[in-house]
Amino acid sequence: MDRNLVEQIERRRASIIGFLASLVRAESSNPPGDTRKVADLIASRLREASVDFQVLADEPRKPNVIARLGSGHPELLFTTHMDTVPAGNPKAWRHEPFSAEVVGTRMHGRGSADAKASLAGMVAALEVLRQALPLRGTLTLTAVSDEEVGGVKGTEYLVDRGLLQPDQVVVGEITENRLATAEKGVLWLRITTHGRAAHASTPWEGSNAISHMLRVLSAIEQRVGTRLRTLTHPLVPPPSLSIGTIRGGVATNVVPDWCEVTIDRRTLPNERIPEAVAEVERVIADLQREDAGIQADVEVLQAGPPIETRHDAPLVRTAQAVARELDLSTELVGYHQASDGRFFAERGTPTLLFGPGDPELAHTPNESVDVNEVVAAAKFYALLGLRTLSDVGERR
Ligand SMILES: [Zn+2]
């Protein structure tokens, strides 16, 4: 049965690569994020394979495809995205970014790896698993829009509407077909200091919001920055804090009554977002105890929790067994970008990232993918689906 599944994928090699090429040619740059052509291609492929699916959209140009095999729990979710980052300057590309040109074993083009390669692999897995019915539980595939700009119209929309309640999640992302179980969190903060305006010739009559901000920033960099330099995690790069923007003041000869900065803070998988916010607030509160003149507020602009899936989770163990069988790496790694997996990990759902493509090439001109890696990923998804959702999966 299992060998059969792998062989079926192998037999579909040309069809999988051809499907990936059509996905790349269906431009879906975000912004503007119009993924309708990609969704149509997936829909016709699913229809041909008699896989049930629905299309849900908060915004018509940004549809989300949800396909299901089987019913009930356990539910394994395969999720990946249809949108891509824009191609940028076409002159920087050696191959036309939406031509899906294949040279040797590499297919070139925007989205060829991130994440249309995963998409092609996951759809192929559903096609062959459709024949392996009945499954124990449900295998769900979501091909979402909007991932590259935060997921509001994509995964967040589906999760908020209660449409996805998976027990285990595999995110199709560019991990070079390695098993990633950890991802850093992202926190964007805005700090605003308030002062009192005055003529710059008599600054003592005012209260300078920019001067206050300088003290706030140097205290944050010193206290938070110093502590972060002592933290490490085995699977992801160190945590970080970076001041991204600063604005304030109206004229050189006016004492500013307002200053604003935004800060990008990346948390380790084992840090908690609320604690990262509280730490900044504590630094400011301590400064205010020294100088009651400092007025500052902290606002959370965006928070994406980290992912950390236990290595003894059944999903991870099954994935390692499948990887071993397919001669893929069984080493657990970290994912260095941010993914939609956070929407599930946040709720305690075991989440794994796996997919073809080198993250170094994604989001850059000359993105490309090795087509053999795409076929290998399809085999991995298919076998993982089978092992997780059949009685064979019980045997360890
Ligand atoms: Zn991606």
Boltz pocket constraint, residues with backbone or C-beta under 6 A from the ligand:
constraints:
  - pocket:
      binder: B
      contacts: [[A, 81], [A, 114], [A, 115], [A, 172], [A, 173], [A, 174], [A, 338]]
      max_distance: 6.0
